[in-house]
């Protein structure tokens, strides 16, 4: 649907997609378990989305951010899953993205009360994307905050390596 909206020329700045919560029994079933199935479904949907965009010559205009609205704790909960935590990966997808890893893997042993210590605040990623050509002043969108704000603990300005056509 979103690719159709873009193809029709509608201004689409942000859309969200929700997946089923897999808080319980995350590891159950191993590579064929529920979590694996959700990841495979999401990847297939993203692939189809970009194939549709490319067919309409719109792929170079779209940057996709894949992330969870919350992180996960390191340890399992009583049902074999993981509870909400503080850190999670974020993936940027699109032809303007330079391939590779930005940042470093968090420690699985140096924790903050059972939570991972994130290395990059997600708001600094938003600000970096906005500064790259979508909106030069990210403060207007991020509520007056900047990536170097004192209210963003452990944050830093992030160079994302994006190229805007």
N, C-alpha and C positions, 0 to 999 in steps of 0.2 A: 504494500500500500504506500509506504513512504517513497519508494522508488518511482511509483506512478505519480505521486504529488510533485516530486522533483522534475520528472519528465514533462509534466504539464506546466512547469514554470512557477509553481507556487513557492513562496518564500518559506522554507522550512529550516529553522535555526536549530531546533532541538526536539527530539522525540525520545521516548523511553520505551523499553520493552521489559516486561516482567516474566520471570521464570519461576517455576515452583520452588519453594524453599526446601532445601535438603539438609536442614539442621539435624534431623535424626538419621541414624545409620548411614552416615556419609561413606564409610568404607565398605559397607556390606555389598557383597557381590564383586568386589575388586574391579577389574577392568570392564565388567559387564553390569556393574551396579548402577543404582539410581543417579548418583553424581556423575558417573561417566556418561550415562545416557543423556543427561541434561547438557553436558559439555558438547557432546557429539551433535545434538539437536541445534544448539546455539551456533556452532561452527558451520553446520549445513545452511542455516538461515542466513548467516553473514556472507557465506560464499554465494548464495543465490541472489542476495541483495546487490553485491558488487558485480555479479554477472549481468544483472538487469541494468545497473547504472552504466556499465561499460557499453552495453548494447545501445544505449541511448546517448553515448558520449558524454555522460555526466560524472563519470567516476573521478575525474580530476578536480571536481568541484566539491567533493564530499569527504569529510574527515569523520571517522567513526571512533568513538571512545567506548571501550568495553570495560565495565567495572561493576562492582557490587556496591550497594549503598552502605554497606558496613563490612568490616573485616571479620576475621574468624580467630578464635582463641586457639592456642597450640594444643592443649590437652583435650581429650575426648570427654563428652558429658556422659551421663548415666545411660543414655540410649545409643551410645556408640557414635554419636555425631559430634559436632562442635558448635559452641555457642557464639553469639556475636562478640566481636573483638574490635581491635583498633586499627589493624593494618590489612591491606589486601592488594593484589596486583591490579594494574590498569594497563590495558592494551590500546594502542592507537593504530587504526587501520586506514589505509588509503595510499594511493600512489605517491603522495607528497611526503610520506613518512620515511625517514632514514631507518633502515633495518638495524636492529640491535637492542641491547639492554641499556637503559639509563638508570643509574644508581647502583646499589649493591644489594645483595640478598640480605634480609634481616637475619639476625642470630636466632636460632631456635632454642638457645639456652639462656641468653642474657635477656630476660623478660621483665616487663613492668606489671607486676601482680598477675602473672599468667598470660599477659598480652604481649604480642610482638611490639617492638619499638620501631615505628615507621621511620623511614629515612627521608622521604619526600612527602610533604603535605599535598594532598590532592588539589587544594586551591591554587598552589603554585603551578600545577600543570594546566589548570583552566586559564590562569593568567598568562602563561607562556603561549598557549594556543591563541588567545585573544590578541596578544601583542604581535603575533606572527602575521596578522593581516585581516583578521575578522573584526577586531575592534581595538584600535590603538590604545585606548584608555580603559584598561581592564577594571579600574576602580569603580566606574559607573555601573558595571554589571555585578561586580563582587561586593557591592555595598560599601565602597570607600576603602576597602582593605587592599593591601598590596602583598606580594609574596614575601616581603621582608618585615611584615607587621609583627609587633611584639605579641599580638594576640594569637599568632600561629607558632606554637612551640615547635622547635626542631625543623622549621621550614627554611628553605633557601630558594633563591631564584633559579629556575631550571631552564637550560637551553635544550630545546626539544629537537632541533635539527629538521624542522619542517620547511618545505619550500612551497610557496603559494604561487600558482600559475598566474 
